Amino acid sequence: MSAYTKDNKVTHAGVAVNNWAGDFDCSVCHRKRLTASEFSKKMQEKKRRGEGGLKCKPCVEKAAQAERDAAAAKAAAAPAAPAAGAPAAAAATQVCSACERALPESSFTKPQLKKGPAKQRCQPCIAAADRGEADAADAKKAAALAEAKKAVKIAEATGSAAQKLKANAQLAALEGELVTGLKPMVIGRGRRGSGGRGRGRGRGRA
């Protein structure tokens, strides 16, 4: 368990993870044994491929903010644009398809500019969209965990032994996903006997 996680009482999707020790290390802030919930899906996939250079969400956001601040400072220091209608003015600015503002080209990444006016987005709009997607994902996980906890409470009060086991297993699987980044799998029955085909392996959420 990292000192940062313990001292700052880190939580994710409504689940306290400050007492959990994961297997992720950040190459930027050098925090160790972090849970998967502190890394994006892209970083989790990178970890599963055995690649290094992982960056936790706070470090990624800090770097993105620094890049946005540098772009804003560069735009503020740039000479004033020529009068409207001059050819150079059109070349110096681009319109964001999301916020529809005319911004300096420095507000856009090169890949975004290649998409053209109909699809290109400025860096602040991309950052806002990324945060929105992350918040939506966290809210979805929080709702699933809340439902699982409710199911456990009901099963413990009125359910059979099998129902209690199932409810607790589903809750444990959801909480475990926050630590490992791995989705739970259910392995179905394989082939039975040599004379016929049985049910194949199936995958699904526990």
C-alpha positions in Angstrom: 0.0 0.0 0.0 1.5 3.4 -1.0 1.9 6.1 1.6 0.0 8.5 -0.7 -3.0 6.2 -0.9 -3.1 5.6 2.8 -2.6 9.3 3.9 -5.0 10.7 1.4 -7.8 8.1 1.9 -8.1 7.4 -1.8 -11.5 6.2 -3.0 -12.8 5.1 -6.4 -16.4 4.8 -7.5 -17.6 4.9 -3.9 -15.2 2.2 -2.7 -12.4 3.1 -0.3 -9.2 1.6 -1.7 -6.7 3.1 0.8 -6.2 -0.3 2.4 -5.6 -2.1 -0.8 -2.3 -2.8 -2.3 -2.2 -3.1 -6.1 0.5 -4.0 -8.6 0.8 -0.7 -10.5 3.7 1.8 -10.2 3.7 5.3 -11.7 6.9 6.2 -13.5 6.3 9.9 -13.0 5.4 10.5 -9.3 7.1 7.1 -8.4 4.2 5.9 -6.2 4.3 2.2 -5.8 1.8 -0.7 -5.5 -1.2 1.4 -6.7 -4.5 -0.1 -7.6 -5.7 -0.2 -11.2 -8.4 2.3 -10.5 -5.7 5.0 -10.4 -4.8 4.4 -14.0 -6.7 4.8 -17.3 -7.8 1.8 -19.3 -5.1 2.6 -21.8 -2.4 2.4 -19.1 -4.0 -0.8 -17.7 -3.8 -2.4 -21.1 -0.1 -1.2 -21.3 0.5 -2.9 -18.0 -1.0 -6.2 -19.2 1.3 -6.1 -22.3 4.2 -6.0 -19.9 5.3 -2.4 -20.9 6.8 0.1 -18.6 6.4 3.9 -18.4 2.9 3.8 -16.7 1.5 7.2 -15.6 -1.3 7.5 -13.1 -4.4 9.7 -13.8 -3.2 12.7 -11.6 0.2 12.7 -13.4 -1.5 12.5 -16.9 -3.9 15.3 -16.0 -1.0 17.4 -14.6 1.0 17.0 -17.8 -2.1 17.8 -20.0 -2.7 20.9 -17.9 0.9 22.0 -18.3 0.6 21.5 -22.1 -2.6 23.6 -22.1 -1.0 26.4 -20.0 2.1 26.4 -22.3 -0.2 26.7 -25.4 -2.2 29.5 -23.8 1.0 31.4 -22.8 2.3 31.0 -26.4 -0.9 32.3 -27.8 -0.9 35.3 -25.5 2.7 36.2 -26.4 2.1 35.9 -30.1 1.8 39.2 -32.1 -1.6 40.6 -32.7 -3.4 39.1 -35.7 -3.8 41.2 -38.9 -7.1 42.9 -39.5 -10.1 40.8 -40.3 -10.2 39.6 -43.9 -6.4 39.5 -44.3 -5.1 36.1 -45.6 -2.7 35.7 -42.7 -5.6 35.9 -40.2 -7.4 32.9 -41.6 -4.2 30.9 -41.5 -3.4 31.9 -37.9 -6.6 30.7 -36.3 -8.8 27.6 -36.4 -12.4 27.0 -35.3 -13.1 24.2 -32.8 -16.0 22.0 -33.8 -17.0 21.6 -30.2 -17.0 25.1 -28.7 -17.2 26.8 -32.1 -14.6 29.4 -31.1 -11.9 30.7 -33.4 -8.6 29.9 -31.6 -4.9 30.1 -32.3 -3.6 27.0 -34.0 -1.4 26.4 -30.9 -4.7 25.5 -29.1 -4.9 22.4 -31.3 -2.7 19.3 -31.5 -1.4 18.3 -34.9 -3.6 15.2 -35.1 -6.6 17.4 -34.4 -5.7 19.9 -37.2 -5.4 17.0 -39.6 -9.1 16.1 -39.0 -10.2 19.4 -40.5 -12.7 22.1 -39.4 -15.7 19.7 -39.2 -14.1 17.4 -36.6 -11.1 19.2 -35.0 -11.4 20.0 -31.3 -9.2 22.3 -29.2 -7.2 21.0 -26.3 -9.5 22.3 -23.5 -12.5 20.7 -25.2 -10.7 17.4 -25.5 -9.7 17.6 -21.8 -13.3 18.4 -20.8 -14.6 15.4 -22.8 -12.0 13.1 -21.3 -13.0 14.2 -17.8 -16.7 13.7 -18.6 -16.1 10.2 -19.9 -14.0 9.3 -16.8 -16.7 10.8 -14.5 -19.4 8.8 -16.4 -17.4 5.6 -16.0 -16.9 6.2 -12.3 -20.6 6.9 -11.9 -21.5 3.7 -13.7 -19.2 1.7 -11.5 -20.5 3.4 -8.4 -24.1 2.5 -9.3 -23.1 -1.1 -10.0 -21.3 -1.3 -6.6 -24.2 0.2 -4.8 -26.6 -2.3 -6.4 -24.3 -5.1 -5.5 -24.1 -4.0 -1.9 -27.9 -3.8 -1.7 -28.1 -7.3 -3.1 -25.7 -8.6 -0.4 -27.7 -6.9 2.3 -31.0 -8.5 1.1 -29.3 -11.9 0.6 -27.8 -11.8 4.1 -31.2 -10.9 5.6 -33.5 -13.3 3.7 -31.6 -15.3 1.1 -30.4 -18.9 1.0 -26.8 -19.9 1.4 -26.4 -20.1 -2.3 -27.9 -16.6 -2.8 -25.6 -15.2 -0.1 -22.6 -16.7 -1.8 -23.6 -15.4 -5.2 -24.3 -11.8 -4.0 -21.0 -11.6 -2.1 -19.1 -13.1 -5.0 -20.5 -10.5 -7.4 -19.6 -7.7 -5.0 -16.1 -9.0 -4.5 -15.6 -9.3 -8.2 -16.6 -5.6 -8.7 -14.3 -4.4 -6.0 -11.5 -6.7 -7.2 -11.7 -5.1 -10.6 -10.8 -1.7 -9.1 -7.6 -3.2 -7.8 -6.5 -5.4 -10.7 -8.2 -3.7 -13.7 -9.4 -7.2 -14.8 -13.0 -7.9 -15.5 -14.4 -11.0 -13.8 -15.0 -14.0 -16.1 -17.3 -17.0 -15.8 -16.0 -20.2 -17.4 -18.8 -22.4 -18.8 -18.8 -26.1 -19.2 -16.4 -27.5 -21.8 -16.9 -30.5 -24.0 -18.0 -33.6 -22.2 -17.3 -37.1 -23.4 -15.9 -38.2 -26.7 -19.1 -38.9 -28.5 -20.7 -35.5 -28.6 -20.3 -31.8 -28.2 -21.1 -30.1 -25.0 -21.4 -26.5 -24.1 -18.4 -24.4 -25.0 -16.6 -22.0 -22.8 -18.5 -18.8 -22.1 -17.4 -15.5 -20.8 -19.5 -13.1 -18.9 -19.6 -10.9 -15.9 -19.6 -12.7 -12.5 
